[in-house]
Structures are given as structure tokens and as C-alpha cells.
Amino acid sequence: MNENKLAVGAISPWLSLFQSLAQLAPLPTLIFTIQEIFGYSNAPALSYLIALVIVLFSANTVIQMGSRFPHAGGYYGYVANGISRSTGVYTQFIYLFYQVLNTAAVVINFPKPRPF
């Protein structure tokens, strides 16, 4: 049996949606940039609506790829099956690099308390 295959019906549509959102829109980044959006934007509600639409399109892409290529490897599996194996490896390294930079940005930009 191939260890990289998922059983049919193992992931429900709701689980797939929330897994996609968790991977595509890290919550700490959203939480720590709220004050920046409200401080520099003239239309914060519009900014959030546009961001929501973009995130939902991205989540839909992951859901569609997951249903077409049921692979336990995530982005690597989708790109490796859709394009080529070497491109899948490259995509996985870029994704890991993105996660490290995203975490570093959250830590660096963490709001510091203001003195009284």
C-alpha cells in the first residue's frame, strides 16, 4: 500500500476548508497587524473584505488540489503531481522559508508596551 495516499472521504469539506485557512492565513500575523491596518488605512473594513476574498480563493485552490490529488504531502504533493517532482521539492522549500520568515516577522513586530 502506498503510504502517501489518503483514504477516500478521510477529510470532510469543513475540515479541508479550515485546514486550508490555517495554512494560508496564519492568525498571529492577522492579530498583530490589526493596529497597522487601522493606523495606516482609510478603509480598514474594505481592507479586511478584500483580504477575506483573497484568502477564500486561496483556500478554494488548496481544497480543489486536495480533492484532485489526495496526497499526504500537502503543497509538495499538489505541485509534484501537477507539474513535476523537482518543482514540488522547490515549492516545499519555498513554503518552509515563508513559514520561518513569517514567524520571524511576527516576533520582530510584536507590539511593545508603551511607557506610562
C-alpha positions in Angstrom: 0.0 0.0 0.0 1.2 3.5 -0.9 1.9 5.4 2.3 1.3 8.8 0.6 -2.3 8.1 -0.3 -5.2 9.3 1.8 -8.3 7.2 2.1 -11.3 8.4 0.1 -13.5 10.6 2.3 -10.9 10.9 5.1 -11.2 14.7 5.1 -14.6 16.4 5.1 -15.1 19.6 3.2 -15.3 21.6 6.5 -12.1 20.1 7.8 -10.4 20.8 4.4 -11.6 24.4 4.5 -10.3 25.1 8.0 -7.1 23.3 7.3 -6.6 25.5 4.2 -7.4 28.6 6.1 -5.0 27.6 8.9 -2.2 27.1 6.4 -2.9 30.2 4.2 -3.7 32.8 6.8 -1.7 32.5 10.0 -3.7 34.0 12.8 -0.8 35.7 14.7 0.0 37.7 11.6 -3.6 38.9 11.3 -3.8 39.7 15.1 -0.5 41.7 15.2 -1.2 43.7 12.1 -4.7 44.9 13.1 -3.3 48.1 14.6 -1.2 48.7 11.5 -4.2 48.3 9.2 -6.3 50.7 11.3 -3.5 53.1 11.7 -2.5 53.5 8.1 -5.6 52.7 6.2 -8.5 54.9 5.4 -10.8 51.9 4.9 -10.0 49.1 7.3 -13.3 47.3 6.7 -12.7 47.3 2.9 -9.1 46.0 3.5 -10.4 43.1 5.5 -13.1 42.3 2.9 -10.5 42.2 0.2 -8.2 40.1 2.3 -11.1 37.7 3.1 -11.9 37.2 -0.6 -8.2 36.6 -1.4 -7.9 34.1 1.4 -11.1 32.3 0.4 -9.9 32.0 -3.2 -6.6 30.6 -1.9 -8.3 28.2 0.4 -10.5 27.0 -2.5 -7.4 26.3 -4.6 -6.0 24.1 -1.8 -9.3 22.3 -1.5 -9.6 21.7 -5.2 -6.0 20.4 -5.4 -6.6 18.2 -2.4 -9.6 16.6 -3.9 -7.9 16.1 -7.2 -4.6 14.8 -5.8 -5.3 13.2 -2.4 -1.7 13.2 -1.1 -0.4 13.4 2.5 2.4 15.7 1.4 0.5 18.9 1.2 1.8 21.5 -1.2 4.7 19.2 -2.3 2.1 16.5 -3.3 0.0 19.0 -5.2 2.8 20.5 -7.2 4.7 17.2 -7.7 1.5 15.6 -9.1 0.5 18.7 -11.1 3.9 19.8 -12.5 6.9 17.8 -11.6 8.6 16.2 -8.6 11.6 18.6 -8.7 9.2 21.6 -8.8 7.4 20.1 -5.8 10.6 19.9 -3.8 11.4 23.5 -4.7 7.9 24.6 -3.7 8.2 22.8 -0.3 11.5 24.6 0.4 9.9 28.0 -0.5 7.0 27.2 1.8 9.3 26.3 4.7 11.3 29.5 4.0 8.0 31.5 4.1 7.0 30.0 7.4 10.3 30.9 9.0 10.2 34.4 7.7 6.5 34.8 8.7 7.3 33.7 12.3 10.3 36.0 12.5 8.2 38.9 11.3 5.7 38.3 14.0 8.4 38.1 16.7 10.1 41.3 15.4 6.9 43.3 15.0 5.4 42.1 18.3 3.9 45.2 19.9 6.0 46.5 22.7 4.3 48.1 25.7 4.4 51.9 25.8 5.7 53.5 29.0 3.1 55.5 31.0 
